[in-house]
Amino acid sequence: MPGDLSEATLRERVVEVDRIQQQLAAALNVQDGQARAELLKPYVRSAVFPAQRLALEELGKCGPLALATIRGMLDEPAFADEAADLIKAYVEAGGEMVGKELNVRLQRELEFWRATGPSLSEGWWNQDPTPHAPLRERYSQTLQLIRGLTHTHYDVALSTVKQLRDLWRSYPQLNDPSGLNQMAEECDRLIEHLQGN
């Protein structure tokens, strides 16, 4: 708590936050999307929450040149806590061109839920209420992939999405009407979107 910190510690913290602000400002002035994404990368996991939010918001604005950097973070376990936000940035940066990869990632999520879903008990969502509970984060990541695909016209994903929806609805512990059924509903929206193309 701030009241427990010494004056010297508070001064150090102010200096650190000021340094981060200056470095982020410099990164945002870099015109090359790939270079800017690389400069933003260290702040995606920053303990300074506003710096983390800004880095995640700005990654998507770096454009297609940032895709390799964002993809690298998505594949790195150290960034698992930020995966859902990184998927948003990936879609914003790449638009239509990321549909195929989003589908590949969604296929992996489908396999995960096929393996995990049957063994979950009802109420699993509340069994680990910690901020970065692995199953909750996995759910958020899967949901964000579905939402990301709605920004593409990658109709090859139709099969994957239908399989995920059907799997979700086949287990009451997954399709829990307390809110987890949102996954199947988002699948329905994506199916309608892709079939309308």
N, C-alpha and C positions, 0 to 999 in steps of 0.2 A: 504494500500500500504506500502511496506517496508520503504519508505522514511518518512512515518508518525509515525513509531514506535520508541519508545525511546530505548536507548542503553540497558537499563535494560530489557526491553521486548524482545529485540533481543537475549540477553544472555539467558534468560529463555527459549526461543524457541529452541536455540541451545542445551541446556541441555536436553530439552524434546525429541528432535529428537535423540540425542545421546542415551538417555535411551531406546527409542523405538528400535533403532538399536540393542542395546545389548540384549534386551528382545527377539526380533525376532531371533537373532542369536542363543540364548539359546534354543528357541522353535524348531528351525530347527535341532538341535542336538539330540532332543528326538527321540528315535527309535520307540516307540509304536505309531502306527498311530492314535489311538483314543486320546491318551494324547496330541500328537502334534497338532491334529485338534482343541482340546479344547483350547490349548495355542494360536493358530492362530486366533481363533474366535473373540476376542476383536478388532483385527486389521482389520477385514473385513469392519468395518465402520469407520476406522481411518480418521481423518482430514488430516493426513500426507499421501498424495496420493501415494508416492512410497511404504510406509508400507502397504497400502490397496492393491495395485497391487500385491505385493509380497505374502501377506497372501492369496489372492484369487488364485494365481498361485500355491502356495505350497499345498493348501488344497487337490487338486486333486491327488497330489503325495503321500498323506497319505494312500491311498489304502482303501480297503473295511471296515477297522475298523473305518474310518472317516465318514461313511455313516450316522450314527445316528446323529452326530453333524451337518453335512451339511443339513440333512433333517429337523432338528430342526430349523435351520436358515431359510430354505425355508418356513417353516410354521409360522414363526414369522414376523408379520407386520413390525417390526422395520428394517428388512433386505430387505424390498420390493425393494428398490433402487438397490440392488445388486443381485436380483433374477436371471437375465440372466447369470451373471458370476457364481453364485452358481450352476446353472444347469450344466454349463460346468464342474465345479469341481466335481459335483456329478457323471456325466457320466465318467469322467476320473478315479475317485476313484472306481467306481463300475462296469464299463463295461457292459457286457451282463446282469448281475444280476439286473440291474435297469430298464430294459425294461418295466416290468409290472407297476412299480410306475410311470414312465414317461407317460405311456398311461393314467393312472388314472388322473394325473395332466393335461394332454392334454384334457381329457374329461371335466374337470372343465373349461378349457379355452374355449372349444367349447360352453359350456353353457353360459359363459360370453358373447362371441361374438354373440351368438344367441339372447341374451337379449338386447345387446347394439348396435349391428351393424345396425339394421333397423332405429334406431333413430339418427344415426350420419349424419351430413350433409357432403356434398362433401367438401374437404379441411380441414377436422377435424384435420389432422396431424399438421397443422400450426396454429391452434387456440390457442394452449398452447405451446409456444416454450421454456418454462422453462426447466432447465437441467433434472429435474425428473418429467416431466409431466406424470400423472398417465396412460393415454391411450397409450402414447408412450412406457412407461415401460411395460405395459401389452402386447403390440404388440411384443416387444423384448423378453419377457418371453415366449410367445407362439411360436415365431420363434425358440428360442433356444431349446424348447422341441422337436420340429420337427427335428431339426438338431441333437439333442441328440439321438433320436430314430434311426437315420441312423447309429449309432454306435452299434446298437443291431440287433438282428434277431427276434424281438418280433412281429411276424406277426399278432397277435391278434389286434394290433394297426391299422391295415389296415382299418377297418371300421371307426374308429374315424377320421383318417386322410382324408379319402374320404369325410366324412360328413363335415369336416372343409373346405376342398377345395371347395366343392360344395356350401357351405354357402358363402364363400368368393367371389366366382365368381358370386353369385346371386345378389350382391349389388354393384352398381358402386362406392359408397363411400368407400367400402372396397377394391375393386379390381382396385383401381386407378392406371393407367399406369405410374404415376409419380414416382412410386417405391413401393407403397403398394401392388401391384400385386405380389411382391416377395413372399408373404405368400403362394399363390396358387401354384407358381412355385416350392417352396420348398416342398410343399405337393406332387406335381407330382413326384419329385425326390425320396421322401421317399416311395411313392407307388410303383414306379419302383423297388426300392431297396428291399422292402419287398416281392414283387411278384416274384423277382428273386431268393429268398431263397428257 
